[in-house]
């Protein structure tokens, strides 16, 4: 009898009664319990996190930052409630603690009272970090705790980025303020440089003017000295003349009768005296003009120098926000000395100006005196003959001589004061000249320094950033979160169920084959008794389960695709590959049952456990202990999981073809071993008649 007929006879047994038919239907649907139900139960758990009750505690009291109120706890709580990541319940800290303990809440998130204060401290002297407090209870559910760590890591990152954005935004605003302040300082430095340029020009003009004033003050001092000496001679001579004329007049008036003999005897002396008076009068008159001309010039020059020095002092020291401590004291002393010199020159000028009328009169009288004295000297030898006419003239001469003597005395006194003032003026102008030279040198150094300062400040303005609001927002966003994870997934699984389908589908097919051989004999007893060929007996026991397995594949994939929404990149290839998988699993389970009998069923379950733990269906096999990595390449489910991943989510098909080769080899090998077992079982032994273990 051929193998297909033997297989048909085996399946025909399930048509005899309701229970066998129900068992066959249950056998067909059994993979749905493992595949569809398991995948359905956690098809998209992350999409249903909003059903997980979580306690949210906001104890944050807020804080002040940059003059504004910061309520970081309220912002985070509002964002979490809007996000609906979990089923948030705003409660107090005590209720949250009780709820996590008794299982009312899976976990709790707490914003402490100083949360905002610690975030705001980043701009203060003692910066600190705000701590989000998460409390979990693995006794409630371990996986939820793991999920919460991932979710709250993102919450913490977002909160940290927001706090950093605020801190960095204040830094950029301070940069803008520093830029504006430096720009103002640069403008002030430019104005200072411009003022110092004018001051340098003024100091040069002052130095030149003081040089001329120094020369003029020297000339004035020399002239006044000469005038003083001439006035001394004039005073002595005029006094002598006055005394002489008084004596002469007295004698003429008293003893007119005796004058003629006297004139005859003293004619030469009178002539000499008159000549002396004429010479002295000429000297004084000539020097009076020099005094009148020099005094106003010296006063004007002193005023010009003083005003120029005062203007330099005002520009450099009084109107500048930062006066130069090296130059300003020297300018102050120079300004004071110039003022003193101006006062002295004014006194001399006032003296000359106030006496201008008297000097003019004195000059006129001196001219008359000179003329009269000259005439007297000329006529002295003939005085005795002109006595009568001379008496009158002598009296006039006496009157004029006394006036001249009085004026000469006043002039000598005034010139003595002017001489002292002129000497002081000359000394002061010399000091001014020295100070002006020092001022000029200092201003040039200050000008160079101010130019360097202005250039440095202007360069600094260009280097200090000045950010507008949009630019600040962009920069703070980058600096607060400088590294972003740009992730891309090749052939991404759209949901959790799709990712685990390559693991649970072969599991369900293995269980289907395992249960099938609990109902169907791995080796047909009729064929064994009839002495059929061993290979035919092996095929006859394998074909029914393989056929049922194909039906299981169709039923399972139909539910997964049309009910749960499993999308396959290579749908036809997936079905064909699973057909090979179920045939392979049926062959392996058949051999274990045929070779080891009742113990084979335990071995089938043991092999299933080994495959589940070493196939890398959940975590990579590299994360498992070394034993599972060692057996990983030698079990068929390893290749089934890898092949299904490529067929369902996409990718290169190299692992699929490799899996097909491995599964084909396992199928052929298992069928060959089953045929060998069938050959052995055609010989009846005592152990077969009375087995030690029966299931």
C-alpha positions as CSV (number, residue, x, y, z in Angstrom):
1,X,0.0,0.0,0.0
2,X,1.3,3.4,-1.0
3,X,2.1,6.2,1.5
4,X,-0.7,8.6,0.4
5,X,-3.3,5.9,0.8
6,X,-1.9,5.0,4.2
7,X,-2.0,8.7,5.2
8,X,-5.6,8.9,4.0
9,X,-6.6,5.9,6.0
10,X,-5.1,7.6,9.1
11,X,-7.0,10.8,8.6
12,X,-10.2,8.8,7.8
13,X,-10.3,7.8,11.5
14,X,-11.3,11.3,12.5
15,X,-14.5,11.1,10.5
16,X,-16.0,8.5,12.7
17,X,-18.0,10.4,15.3
18,X,-18.3,13.9,16.7
19,X,-15.4,13.8,19.0
20,X,-12.8,12.8,16.4
21,X,-14.1,15.5,14.1
22,X,-14.0,18.1,16.9
23,X,-10.5,16.9,17.8
24,X,-9.4,17.5,14.2
25,X,-11.0,21.0,14.1
26,X,-9.3,21.8,17.4
27,X,-6.0,20.5,16.0
28,X,-6.4,22.8,13.0
29,X,-7.2,25.8,15.2
30,X,-4.6,25.1,17.9
31,X,-1.9,27.4,16.4
32,X,-4.3,30.3,16.8
33,X,-4.1,29.9,20.5
34,X,-0.4,30.4,20.5
35,X,0.0,32.6,17.5
36,X,-3.0,34.8,17.1
37,X,-4.0,35.0,20.8
38,X,-0.5,35.8,22.0
39,X,0.1,38.4,19.3
40,X,-3.3,39.9,19.8
41,X,-2.7,40.3,23.6
42,X,0.3,42.6,23.1
43,X,-0.1,43.7,19.5
44,X,0.4,47.4,20.3
45,X,1.0,47.8,24.1
46,X,2.7,51.2,23.7
47,X,-0.4,52.5,21.9
48,X,-2.4,51.8,25.0
49,X,-0.3,53.3,27.7
50,X,-3.0,55.9,28.3
51,X,-4.9,53.2,30.1
52,X,-2.2,52.8,32.8
53,X,-3.1,54.8,35.9
54,X,-0.2,56.9,37.1
55,X,-0.1,59.4,40.0
56,X,1.1,62.9,39.2
57,X,2.2,65.0,42.2
58,X,2.9,68.7,41.6
59,X,4.3,70.2,44.9
60,X,6.3,72.9,43.0
61,X,5.9,76.4,44.6
62,X,7.4,78.3,41.7
63,X,10.2,80.8,41.7
64,X,11.4,84.2,40.4
65,X,13.8,84.3,37.5
66,X,14.9,87.5,35.7
67,X,12.0,89.4,37.3
68,X,9.4,86.9,36.0
69,X,7.6,84.1,37.7
70,X,8.8,80.6,36.8
71,X,6.4,77.7,37.3
72,X,8.2,74.7,35.8
73,X,6.1,72.2,37.7
74,X,2.9,73.6,36.3
75,X,4.3,73.6,32.7
76,X,5.5,70.0,32.9
77,X,2.2,68.8,34.6
78,X,0.2,70.6,31.9
79,X,2.2,69.1,29.1
80,X,1.9,65.6,30.6
81,X,-1.8,65.9,31.0
82,X,-2.2,67.0,27.4
83,X,0.1,64.3,26.1
84,X,-2.0,61.5,27.6
85,X,1.1,59.2,27.7
86,X,-0.4,57.6,30.8
87,X,-3.7,57.8,32.6
88,X,-2.6,60.7,34.8
89,X,-4.2,61.3,38.2
90,X,-3.3,64.6,40.0
91,X,-3.1,63.7,43.6
92,X,-1.2,64.6,46.8
93,X,2.1,63.0,47.7
94,X,0.7,60.8,50.5
95,X,-2.1,59.4,48.3
96,X,0.4,58.8,45.5
97,X,2.7,56.8,47.9
98,X,-0.2,54.7,49.1
99,X,-1.5,54.1,45.6
100,X,1.9,52.9,44.3
101,X,2.1,50.6,47.3
102,X,-1.3,49.0,47.0
103,X,-1.4,48.8,43.2
104,X,-3.9,51.6,42.6
105,X,-1.2,53.3,40.5
106,X,1.6,51.6,38.7
107,X,4.0,54.4,39.4
108,X,4.1,58.1,40.5
109,X,5.9,61.2,39.2
110,X,6.6,64.1,41.7
111,X,7.7,67.7,41.1
112,X,9.2,68.7,44.4
113,X,8.5,72.0,46.1
114,X,11.9,73.6,45.1
115,X,11.8,72.3,41.5
116,X,11.4,75.7,39.9
117,X,13.7,77.3,42.4
118,X,16.5,74.9,41.6
119,X,16.0,75.4,37.8
120,X,16.1,79.2,38.3
121,X,19.3,78.9,40.3
122,X,21.2,78.3,37.1
123,X,21.4,82.1,36.7
124,X,22.5,82.7,40.4
125,X,25.6,82.1,42.5
126,X,24.7,78.6,43.6
127,X,23.3,76.7,40.6
128,X,21.5,73.4,41.2
129,X,19.6,70.9,39.3
130,X,15.8,70.2,39.5
131,X,15.0,66.6,40.3
132,X,11.9,64.8,39.0
133,X,11.1,62.0,41.4
134,X,9.8,58.7,40.0
135,X,8.5,56.0,42.2
136,X,7.8,52.5,40.8
137,X,6.8,49.2,42.4
138,X,8.0,46.1,40.5
139,X,5.6,44.1,42.6
140,X,2.8,45.7,40.5
141,X,4.4,45.2,37.1
142,X,8.1,45.1,36.2
143,X,7.6,46.0,32.5
144,X,5.7,49.2,33.3
145,X,8.6,50.3,35.4
146,X,10.9,49.8,32.4
147,X,8.6,51.6,30.1
148,X,8.3,54.5,32.6
149,X,12.1,54.9,32.7
150,X,12.1,55.5,28.9
151,X,9.1,57.9,29.0
152,X,10.4,59.9,31.9
153,X,13.9,60.1,30.4
154,X,12.3,62.0,27.5
155,X,10.3,64.2,30.0
156,X,13.5,65.0,31.9
157,X,15.3,65.8,28.6
158,X,12.5,68.1,27.5
159,X,12.5,69.9,30.9
160,X,16.3,70.2,30.9
161,X,16.2,71.7,27.4
162,X,13.5,74.2,28.4
163,X,15.5,75.3,31.4
164,X,18.6,75.5,29.4
165,X,16.9,77.6,26.8
166,X,15.8,80.2,29.4
167,X,19.3,80.4,30.9
168,X,21.0,80.7,27.5
169,X,18.5,83.2,26.4
170,X,19.4,85.4,29.3
171,X,23.1,85.0,28.4
172,X,22.4,86.1,24.8
173,X,20.4,89.1,26.1
174,X,23.4,90.0,28.3
175,X,25.6,89.8,25.3
176,X,23.3,92.3,23.5
177,X,23.4,94.6,26.5
178,X,27.2,94.3,26.6
179,X,27.3,95.1,22.9
180,X,25.2,98.2,23.3
181,X,27.3,99.4,26.3
182,X,30.5,98.8,24.4
183,X,29.1,100.7,21.4
184,X,28.4,103.7,23.7
185,X,31.9,103.4,25.2
186,X,33.4,103.3,21.7
187,X,31.4,106.4,20.7
188,X,32.6,108.1,23.9
189,X,36.2,107.1,23.0
190,X,35.7,108.5,19.5
191,X,34.5,111.8,21.0
192,X,37.4,111.8,23.5
193,X,39.8,111.2,20.6
194,X,38.2,114.1,18.7
195,X,38.4,116.4,21.8
196,X,42.0,115.5,22.4
197,X,42.8,116.3,18.8
198,X,41.3,119.8,19.4
199,X,43.1,119.9,22.7
200,X,46.4,119.0,21.1
201,X,45.9,121.9,18.6
202,X,44.9,124.2,21.4
203,X,48.0,123.2,23.5
204,X,50.2,123.8,20.5
205,X,48.6,127.3,20.1
206,X,49.0,127.8,23.8
207,X,52.6,126.9,23.7
208,X,53.3,129.2,20.7
209,X,51.3,132.0,22.4
210,X,53.2,131.5,25.7
211,X,56.4,131.6,23.8
212,X,55.5,135.0,22.4
213,X,54.2,136.0,25.8
214,X,57.5,135.0,27.4
215,X,59.4,137.1,24.9
216,X,57.0,140.1,25.5
217,X,57.1,139.7,29.3
218,X,60.8,139.7,29.2
219,X,60.8,142.9,27.1
220,X,58.2,144.4,29.4
221,X,60.3,143.6,32.5
222,X,63.4,145.1,30.9
223,X,61.5,148.2,29.8
224,X,59.9,148.7,33.2
225,X,63.3,148.2,34.9
226,X,64.8,150.9,32.6
227,X,61.8,153.1,33.3
228,X,62.2,152.6,37.1
229,X,65.9,153.5,36.9
230,X,65.1,156.6,34.8
231,X,62.3,157.5,37.1
232,X,64.7,157.4,40.0
233,X,67.1,159.7,38.2
234,X,64.1,161.9,37.2
235,X,62.9,162.0,40.8
236,X,66.3,163.0,42.1
237,X,66.9,165.5,39.4
238,X,63.5,167.0,39.5
239,X,63.8,167.4,43.3
240,X,67.1,169.1,42.8
241,X,65.6,171.3,40.2
242,X,62.6,172.1,42.4
243,X,64.9,172.9,45.3
244,X,67.1,175.0,43.1
245,X,64.2,176.9,41.5
246,X,62.7,177.4,44.9
247,X,65.9,178.7,46.2
248,X,66.3,180.8,43.1
249,X,62.8,182.2,43.3
250,X,63.2,183.0,47.0
251,X,66.3,184.8,46.4
252,X,64.9,186.6,43.4
253,X,61.8,187.6,45.3
254,X,63.6,188.5,48.6
255,X,66.6,190.2,47.3
256,X,65.8,191.3,43.9
257,X,68.3,194.1,44.3
258,X,71.0,191.7,45.0
259,X,70.1,189.3,42.1
260,X,72.3,190.8,39.5
261,X,75.6,190.2,41.3
262,X,74.4,186.7,42.2
263,X,73.4,185.8,38.7
264,X,76.7,187.1,37.5
265,X,78.6,184.9,40.0
266,X,76.4,181.7,39.6
267,X,75.5,181.9,35.9
268,X,77.5,178.9,34.9
269,X,76.1,176.7,37.7
270,X,72.6,177.7,36.7
271,X,73.4,176.8,33.1
272,X,74.8,173.4,34.1
273,X,71.7,172.6,36.2
274,X,69.4,173.6,33.4
275,X,71.2,171.3,31.0
276,X,70.9,168.5,33.5
277,X,67.2,169.1,33.9
278,X,66.7,169.2,30.1
279,X,68.5,165.8,29.7
280,X,66.7,164.1,32.5
281,X,63.3,165.4,31.2
282,X,64.1,164.0,27.7
283,X,65.0,160.5,29.1
284,X,61.9,160.3,31.3
285,X,59.6,161.4,28.4
286,X,61.1,158.8,26.0
287,X,60.6,155.9,28.5
288,X,57.1,156.9,29.3
289,X,56.0,156.0,25.7
290,X,57.6,152.5,26.1
291,X,55.7,151.9,29.3
292,X,52.3,152.9,27.8
293,X,52.8,150.6,24.7
294,X,54.2,147.5,26.5
295,X,51.7,147.3,29.4
296,X,48.4,146.6,27.3
297,X,50.3,144.1,25.1
298,X,51.6,142.1,28.0
299,X,48.2,142.1,29.7
300,X,46.4,140.9,26.5
301,X,49.0,138.2,26.0
302,X,48.7,137.0,29.6
303,X,44.8,136.9,29.2
304,X,45.1,134.9,25.9
305,X,47.4,132.4,27.5
306,X,45.3,132.0,30.6
307,X,42.0,131.6,28.6
308,X,43.6,129.0,26.3
309,X,44.9,127.0,29.3
310,X,41.5,127.1,31.1
311,X,39.8,125.8,27.9
312,X,42.2,122.9,27.7
313,X,41.6,122.1,31.4
314,X,37.8,122.2,30.9
315,X,37.8,119.9,27.8
316,X,40.3,117.4,29.3
317,X,39.5,117.3,33.0
318,X,36.0,118.8,33.7
319,X,33.9,117.4,30.9
320,X,35.5,113.9,30.7
321,X,33.9,111.0,32.6
322,X,37.3,109.6,33.4
323,X,39.9,112.5,33.9
324,X,43.5,111.6,33.4
325,X,45.2,111.5,36.8
326,X,48.6,112.3,35.3
327,X,47.8,115.3,33.1
328,X,45.0,117.1,35.1
329,X,47.0,118.0,38.2
330,X,49.7,119.6,35.9
331,X,46.9,121.5,34.0
332,X,45.5,122.8,37.3
333,X,48.8,124.2,38.5
334,X,49.4,125.8,35.0
335,X,46.0,127.3,35.0
336,X,46.5,128.8,38.5
337,X,49.9,130.3,37.5
338,X,48.4,131.8,34.4
339,X,45.6,133.4,36.4
340,X,48.2,134.9,38.8
341,X,50.2,136.3,35.9
342,X,47.0,137.7,34.4
343,X,46.2,139.5,37.7
344,X,49.7,141.1,37.8
345,X,49.6,142.2,34.2
346,X,46.1,143.7,34.8
347,X,47.5,145.7,37.8
348,X,50.3,147.1,35.6
349,X,47.8,147.8,32.8
350,X,45.4,149.5,35.3
351,X,48.2,151.5,36.7
352,X,49.3,152.7,33.2
353,X,45.7,153.2,32.1
354,X,44.6,155.1,35.2
355,X,47.7,157.3,35.0
356,X,47.4,157.8,31.3
357,X,46.1,161.3,31.6
358,X,48.8,162.3,34.1
359,X,51.5,160.6,32.0
360,X,50.3,162.6,29.0
361,X,50.3,165.8,31.0
362,X,53.7,164.8,32.5
363,X,55.1,164.1,29.1
364,X,53.9,167.5,27.9
365,X,55.3,169.2,31.0
366,X,58.6,167.4,30.7
367,X,58.8,168.6,27.1
368,X,58.1,172.1,28.3
369,X,60.6,171.7,31.1
370,X,63.2,170.3,28.7
371,X,62.6,173.2,26.4
372,X,62.7,175.8,29.2
373,X,65.7,174.2,30.8
374,X,67.5,174.3,27.4
375,X,66.6,177.9,26.9
376,X,67.7,178.6,30.5
377,X,71.0,176.9,29.9
378,X,71.3,178.9,26.7
379,X,70.4,182.2,28.4
380,X,72.1,181.6,31.7
381,X,75.2,183.7,30.8
382,X,72.9,186.6,30.1
383,X,70.6,186.3,33.1
384,X,71.9,189.3,34.8
385,X,70.8,191.4,31.8
386,X,67.4,189.7,31.6
387,X,66.8,189.6,35.4
388,X,63.5,191.4,35.2
389,X,62.1,189.1,32.6
390,X,63.6,186.1,34.2
391,X,62.1,186.7,37.6
392,X,58.7,186.0,36.2
393,X,59.9,182.9,34.3
394,X,61.8,181.7,37.3
395,X,58.7,181.8,39.4
396,X,56.9,179.8,36.7
397,X,59.9,177.5,36.5
398,X,59.8,177.0,40.2
399,X,56.1,176.1,40.1
400,X,56.6,173.7,37.2
401,X,59.6,172.1,38.8
402,X,57.7,171.3,42.0
403,X,54.9,169.8,40.0
404,X,57.4,167.7,38.0
405,X,59.1,166.6,41.2
406,X,55.8,165.6,42.7
407,X,54.8,163.7,39.5
408,X,58.3,162.1,39.3
409,X,57.9,160.9,42.8
410,X,54.5,159.3,42.1
411,X,55.8,157.8,38.8
412,X,58.8,156.3,40.6
413,X,56.6,154.7,43.2
414,X,54.2,153.3,40.6
415,X,57.1,152.0,38.4
416,X,58.6,150.3,41.5
417,X,55.3,148.3,41.9
418,X,55.2,147.7,38.1
419,X,58.8,146.4,38.1
420,X,57.9,143.9,40.8
421,X,54.8,142.8,38.9
422,X,56.6,142.6,35.6
423,X,59.2,140.3,37.2
424,X,56.5,138.1,38.6
425,X,54.8,138.1,35.2
426,X,58.0,137.1,33.5
427,X,58.5,134.2,36.1
428,X,54.9,133.1,35.7
429,X,55.0,133.1,31.9
430,X,58.2,131.0,32.1
431,X,56.3,128.5,34.3
432,X,53.4,128.6,31.9
433,X,55.7,127.9,29.0
434,X,57.2,124.9,30.8
435,X,53.8,123.6,31.8
436,X,52.5,124.1,28.2
437,X,55.3,122.0,26.9
438,X,54.6,119.3,29.4
439,X,50.9,119.6,28.6
440,X,51.6,119.3,24.9
441,X,53.7,116.2,25.4
442,X,51.1,114.6,27.7
443,X,48.2,115.4,25.4
444,X,50.1,113.7,22.5
445,X,50.6,110.6,24.6
446,X,47.0,110.8,25.8
447,X,45.8,111.2,22.2
448,X,47.7,108.1,21.1
449,X,46.2,106.2,24.0
450,X,42.7,107.4,23.3
451,X,43.1,106.4,19.6
452,X,44.2,102.9,20.6
453,X,41.3,102.8,23.1
454,X,38.8,103.9,20.5
455,X,40.1,101.4,17.9
456,X,40.0,98.6,20.5
457,X,36.4,99.4,21.6
458,X,35.2,99.7,18.0
459,X,36.9,96.3,17.2
460,X,35.3,94.9,20.4
461,X,31.9,96.1,19.3
462,X,32.3,94.1,16.1
463,X,33.3,91.0,18.0
464,X,30.6,91.1,20.7
465,X,27.5,89.4,19.3
466,X,24.2,91.3,19.2
467,X,21.4,88.8,18.7
468,X,17.8,89.6,17.7
469,X,15.0,87.5,19.2
470,X,14.7,85.1,16.3
471,X,18.4,84.6,16.2
472,X,18.5,84.1,20.0
473,X,15.7,81.5,19.8
474,X,17.5,79.5,17.2
475,X,20.8,79.6,19.0
476,X,19.3,78.8,22.4
477,X,17.4,75.9,20.8
478,X,20.7,74.4,19.4
479,X,22.8,75.0,22.6
480,X,20.0,73.7,25.0
481,X,19.7,70.5,22.9
482,X,22.9,70.4,20.9
483,X,22.7,66.7,20.0
484,X,19.5,65.3,18.5
485,X,19.1,61.7,17.7
486,X,18.2,61.4,14.0
487,X,17.1,57.8,13.9
488,X,16.0,55.9,10.9
489,X,14.9,52.3,10.7
490,X,15.4,50.1,7.7
491,X,12.3,48.0,7.1
492,X,10.6,49.2,10.4
493,X,7.9,47.1,12.0
494,X,4.8,49.2,12.3
495,X,3.8,47.8,15.7
496,X,4.9,45.5,18.5
497,X,2.9,42.5,17.1
498,X,4.5,42.7,13.7
499,X,7.9,42.7,15.4
500,X,7.1,39.5,17.4
501,X,5.2,37.6,14.7
502,X,8.4,35.9,13.4
503,X,8.8,34.5,16.9
504,X,5.3,33.4,17.8
505,X,4.3,31.9,14.4
506,X,6.9,29.1,14.4
507,X,6.1,28.5,18.1
508,X,2.4,27.9,17.2
509,X,3.3,25.6,14.3
510,X,5.6,23.5,16.4
511,X,2.9,23.2,19.1
512,X,0.5,22.3,16.3
513,X,2.8,19.4,15.1
514,X,3.4,18.3,18.7
515,X,-0.3,18.0,19.5
516,X,-1.0,16.4,16.1
517,X,1.3,13.5,16.9
518,X,-0.6,13.1,20.2
519,X,-3.7,12.2,18.1
520,X,-2.0,10.7,15.1
521,X,0.4,7.7,15.2
522,X,3.9,8.7,14.0
523,X,4.2,5.2,12.4
524,X,1.2,3.3,11.1
525,X,0.8,0.0,12.9
526,X,-1.0,-1.5,10.0
527,X,1.9,-0.7,7.7
528,X,4.4,-2.0,10.3
529,X,2.4,-5.3,10.6
530,X,2.0,-5.6,6.9
531,X,5.8,-5.4,6.4
532,X,5.7,-2.3,4.2
533,X,8.9,-0.6,3.2
534,X,10.3,1.6,6.0
535,X,10.5,4.8,3.9
536,X,6.8,4.3,2.9
537,X,5.8,3.9,6.5
538,X,7.7,7.1,7.5
539,X,6.0,9.1,4.7
540,X,2.6,7.7,5.6
541,X,3.0,8.9,9.2
542,X,4.4,12.3,8.1
543,X,1.9,13.3,5.3
544,X,-1.2,13.6,7.5
545,X,0.4,16.0,10.0
546,X,2.1,17.9,7.1
547,X,-1.3,18.4,5.5
548,X,-2.9,19.5,8.8
549,X,0.1,21.8,9.2
550,X,-0.6,23.5,5.9
551,X,-4.2,24.0,6.9
552,X,-2.9,25.5,10.2
553,X,-0.7,27.9,8.3
554,X,-3.7,29.1,6.2
555,X,-5.9,29.5,9.2
556,X,-3.3,31.3,11.3
557,X,-2.1,33.7,8.6
558,X,-5.7,34.5,7.6
559,X,-6.5,35.6,11.1
560,X,-3.2,37.5,11.6
561,X,-3.6,39.4,8.3
562,X,-7.3,40.1,8.1
563,X,-8.1,40.3,11.8
564,X,-5.0,41.7,13.5
565,X,-3.7,43.6,10.5
566,X,-0.4,41.9,9.9
567,X,1.2,43.2,6.8
568,X,3.8,41.2,4.9
569,X,6.3,42.5,2.5
570,X,6.4,39.2,0.7
571,X,3.0,37.6,1.4
572,X,3.2,34.7,-1.0
573,X,6.8,34.0,0.0
574,X,5.8,34.0,3.6
575,X,3.0,31.4,3.0
576,X,5.3,29.2,1.0
577,X,8.1,29.5,3.6
578,X,5.7,28.6,6.4
579,X,4.6,25.6,4.4
580,X,8.2,24.4,4.4
581,X,8.5,25.2,8.1
582,X,5.4,23.2,9.1
583,X,6.6,20.2,7.0
584,X,10.0,20.4,8.7
585,X,8.6,20.6,12.2
586,X,6.2,17.7,11.5
587,X,9.2,15.6,10.3
588,X,11.2,16.4,13.5
589,X,8.4,15.8,15.9
590,X,7.5,12.5,14.0
591,X,11.0,11.2,14.4
592,X,11.2,12.1,18.1
593,X,8.0,10.3,18.8
594,X,8.8,7.3,16.5
595,X,12.3,6.9,17.9
596,X,11.7,7.5,21.6
597,X,8.0,6.6,22.0
598,X,6.4,8.1,25.0
599,X,9.6,9.8,26.1
600,X,9.7,11.4,22.7
601,X,6.8,13.7,23.6
602,X,8.9,15.1,26.5
603,X,11.8,15.5,24.2
604,X,9.6,17.4,21.7
605,X,8.7,19.8,24.5
606,X,12.4,20.1,25.6
607,X,13.5,20.9,22.0
608,X,10.8,23.5,21.8
609,X,12.1,25.2,25.0
610,X,15.7,25.1,23.7
611,X,14.6,26.7,20.4
612,X,12.6,29.4,22.1
613,X,15.5,30.4,24.4
614,X,18.2,30.4,21.7
615,X,16.4,31.6,18.6
616,X,16.8,35.3,19.4
617,X,13.1,36.0,18.9
618,X,12.9,38.6,21.7
619,X,16.3,39.8,22.8
620,X,19.5,39.3,20.6
621,X,21.0,35.9,21.4
622,X,24.3,37.8,22.3
623,X,22.6,39.0,25.5
624,X,21.8,35.5,26.6
625,X,24.3,33.2,28.5
626,X,26.9,31.5,26.4
627,X,25.1,28.1,26.3
628,X,22.2,29.5,24.3
629,X,24.6,31.2,21.9
630,X,26.4,27.9,21.4
631,X,23.3,25.9,20.4
632,X,21.8,28.9,18.4
633,X,23.2,27.8,15.0
634,X,22.1,24.2,15.3
635,X,18.4,24.5,15.8
636,X,15.9,25.1,13.0
637,X,13.8,27.8,14.7
638,X,16.9,30.1,14.6
639,X,16.7,30.1,10.8
640,X,12.9,30.3,10.8
641,X,12.8,33.5,12.9
642,X,15.5,35.2,10.8
643,X,13.8,34.2,7.5
644,X,10.3,35.4,8.6
645,X,11.7,38.7,9.7
646,X,13.0,39.3,6.1
647,X,9.7,38.1,4.5
648,X,7.4,40.1,6.8
649,X,9.3,43.4,7.4
650,X,11.5,43.4,4.4
651,X,15.2,43.2,3.6
652,X,17.6,41.0,1.7
653,X,16.4,37.5,1.1
654,X,19.7,35.8,1.7
655,X,18.7,34.5,5.1
656,X,15.4,33.2,3.6
657,X,17.2,31.0,1.1
658,X,19.6,29.9,3.8
659,X,16.7,28.9,6.0
660,X,15.1,27.0,3.2
661,X,18.2,25.0,2.7
662,X,18.6,24.3,6.4
663,X,14.9,23.4,6.8
664,X,15.0,21.1,3.8
665,X,18.1,19.4,5.3
666,X,16.3,19.0,8.7
667,X,13.2,17.6,6.9
668,X,15.1,15.1,4.8
669,X,17.3,14.1,7.8
670,X,14.3,13.7,10.1
671,X,12.4,11.6,7.5
672,X,15.4,9.4,7.0
673,X,15.8,8.9,10.8
674,X,12.1,8.1,11.0
675,X,12.4,5.5,8.3
676,X,15.3,3.9,10.2
677,X,13.1,3.9,13.3
678,X,10.3,2.3,11.3
679,X,12.6,-0.5,10.1
680,X,13.6,-1.2,13.7
681,X,10.0,-1.2,14.9
682,X,9.1,-3.9,12.4
683,X,10.9,-6.3,14.8
684,X,8.8,-6.9,17.9
685,X,10.6,-7.1,21.2
686,X,9.6,-7.6,24.8
687,X,10.1,-3.8,25.4
688,X,7.5,-3.0,22.7
689,X,5.1,-5.5,24.1
690,X,5.5,-4.2,27.7
691,X,6.8,-0.6,27.5
692,X,8.3,0.9,30.7
693,X,6.5,4.2,30.2
694,X,3.2,4.9,28.4
695,X,1.6,8.3,27.7
